Amino acid sequence: MRAKLPYEKIAARPVFHYRLPQAHSGAAGWSIAPDWNRWVAVERLAADGERLAEAAKAWRAGGSG
């Protein structure tokens, strides 16, 4: 990447963006909880190398992980 984009900021950084794809913050009953919980699940999976490897293997094999 550096050869093609030498000045780009390329680094891992944690982020949970406030502009969610389906943020309906003004709608009655809307909650950030489902999106937040999905984000937490992704973070936990990313932090568990063994589980991540198993999920990747299952995904490559066409399974649901």
N, C-alpha and C positions, 0 to 999 in steps of 0.2 A: 504494500500500500504506500509506503513512504516514497518509493520510486515514482509513483504516479501522482501522489498527493503530498508533497514534501512539507507543506505548511498547514495541513489540516490537523485539528486536535483529535488525535486517535488514542483513546484511553478508556478503560473501563470506568464507569461512574454510576453509582446508585441513583435511581430516579423513580419516583412515582409521580407522574405528571398530573397536574390538577385538571388538565383538559382531556378528560377521558373520552373515548370514542362515542359513547352513548350517555354522556352526562346530562341528565335532566334535573338539574339541581332545583329548578323552580317548580317541579311537578310534585304534587302531593304523593307521599308514600315512596318517593325515590330515595335511594340510599346508596352511598358509596361502598357499603359493606361487601356486596358481591364482587365488585372489581378489586377492592382491597384484598379480600380473601384469596382471589386468584393470584394476585401479585405476591402475597405471602407464600402461597403454595409454590410458585415458581422460584422464589428466593430460597425456600427450604430445599427444593430439589437441586438447585444449583450448588448449594452448600454441602450436599451429600453425594460425594463422588461415586460411591458404589451404586447408590440408587439411580443416579443420573446415567451411569454407564448401562445399567439394566434397562432403563427406560429408552435410551437411545438404541440399544440392541433390539428391543421389542418394536420400536418404531420402524427401524430398517427392515425388520422381518414382516412388517405389515400389520402388527398387532396394535392394540390400543394402550399398551404400557402398563 
